[in-house]
């Protein structure tokens, strides 16, 4: 059984548009030639510079929580290999935008090159920026969704909360849990914790 069918069977992938994006955007396209053969493994694979391409189960779970929609503007923090950027760009489509933030220049280039294979950069759907994601990216705010793929030590940065639209969602690891924050109004967030995950730490400048 293929990896995607396994994720569907085990209940990690549920939403039709999210299942479709996993089928269309191939994980192997975001891996180095040495590791491509491991693309079907349901585990995190190193991509160099202390970073990994996340475990498919984890990415599926986070996207299901994030619930990206067509036309959304999304901040993708710690974009690494570019896989989550590619998945999100496919979901938001031509009217949406993904701002991918990566602090390590070599990874920013690697991710950008991978996402370019799908013409998302050429079409202006995805844009890569080399910067410290812990500060968010105020220039393009506000965002409908914010996704982080590396774990925070403590609380969610205030900048992320301020840069999110009301009704928007933040999905981020904190420690060994994934958190979902839904912005109810300017000051209040509904918060849900899902423990039992492992991530590399978010690199801050």
FENPETA-V86799 format. One record per residue. RES is the residue in one small letter. OMEGA is omega in degrees with one decimal (* if undefined). D_CENTER is the distance of its C-alpha to the mean C-alpha in whole Angstrom. Layout:
# FENPETA-V86799
res-><RES	RES>
omega-><OMEGA	OMEGA>
d_center-><D_CENTER	D_CENTER>
This chain:
# FENPETA-V86799
res-><x	x	x	x	x	x	x	x	x	x	x	x	x	x	x	x	x	x	x	x	x	x	x	x	x	x	x	x	x	x	x	x	x	x	x	x	x	x	x	x	x	x	x	x	x	x	x	x	x	x	x	x	x	x	x	x	x	x	x	x	x	x	x	x	x	x	x	x	x	x	x	x	x	x	x	x	x	x	x	x	x	x	x	x	x	x	x	x	x	x	x	x	x	x	x	x	x	x	x	x	x	x	x	x	x	x	x	x	x	x	x	x	x	x	x	x	x	x	x	x	x	x	x	x	x	x	x	x	x	x	x	x	x	x	x	x	x	x	x	x	x	x	x	x	x	x	x	x	x	x	x	x	x	x	x	x	x	x	x	x	x	x	x	x	x	x	x	x	x	x	x	x	x	x	x	x	x	x	x	x	x	x	x	x	x	x	x	x	x	x	x	x	x	x	x	x	x	x	x	x	x	x	x	x	x>
omega-><179.8	-178.6	-176.2	178.6	178.1	179.7	177.1	-178.0	-178.2	173.7	178.0	176.7	-176.0	-171.6	-176.3	-177.4	179.9	174.4	-177.7	-178.2	177.0	178.9	-173.3	-175.4	-170.9	-179.4	-178.7	-179.2	-177.7	-178.8	179.7	-178.1	-179.7	-173.9	-178.4	-177.2	-179.9	-172.6	-178.0	179.2	180.0	176.3	177.9	-178.3	179.7	176.0	-179.6	178.4	178.6	-178.0	176.6	164.1	-169.0	176.0	-178.7	178.7	-178.7	-179.7	177.7	-178.7	-178.7	179.1	176.1	177.2	-176.8	-177.5	177.3	-178.3	177.8	177.4	179.4	166.6	-172.0	173.7	-177.7	-171.7	-177.3	-169.8	171.1	-176.5	-177.4	-176.7	-179.7	178.4	178.7	178.9	-178.6	180.0	179.1	-178.2	-174.0	174.5	-171.4	-178.4	-179.4	177.6	174.5	173.8	-177.4	-177.8	178.7	-174.7	-177.6	-172.8	-178.2	178.6	176.6	-179.9	179.4	-179.8	-179.0	-179.7	-179.6	-178.5	179.0	179.2	-178.4	179.2	-178.8	-179.1	177.3	-179.3	179.9	179.1	-178.9	177.7	-179.0	179.9	177.3	-175.8	177.7	-175.8	-178.7	178.6	-174.5	177.1	-170.5	-175.4	-177.2	-177.6	3.2	-178.6	173.4	-177.1	171.8	178.7	173.2	-176.6	175.4	-168.6	175.7	177.7	-174.7	-176.0	173.3	179.3	177.7	-178.1	179.4	-177.7	-178.8	-175.9	-179.3	176.0	173.1	-174.6	-178.2	-177.1	169.1	172.1	-177.0	170.1	168.2	-174.1	-179.6	177.8	169.2	179.1	171.0	175.1	175.7	-175.8	-177.0	173.5	-172.8	-172.5	-171.9	-179.9	170.7	-171.8	177.1	-179.3	176.8	-174.8	170.0	178.9	176.9	-178.6	169.2	-178.6	175.3	179.5	178.8	178.6	*>
d_center-><25	22	19	18	21	21	18	19	23	21	20	16	15	17	17	18	16	13	15	16	13	13	17	16	13	15	13	16	16	13	16	19	22	23	20	20	22	20	17	19	19	17	16	14	16	16	16	18	18	17	14	13	10	9	12	11	13	10	7	10	11	8	8	11	11	9	12	10	14	16	16	14	13	9	8	5	7	8	7	9	10	8	8	4	6	9	8	7	10	12	12	13	16	18	19	15	13	10	10	9	10	11	15	16	18	18	14	14	17	15	12	14	17	14	13	16	18	17	18	15	16	20	19	18	15	12	14	13	14	16	16	15	12	14	16	14	15	18	19	17	17	17	14	13	10	8	5	6	6	9	12	14	18	19	18	16	17	19	18	14	17	19	17	15	18	20	19	15	12	11	9	9	11	15	17	17	15	12	13	13	15	17	19	22	24	24	24	23	20	20	19	18	17	17	18	18	15	15	13	14	14	13	15	17	20>
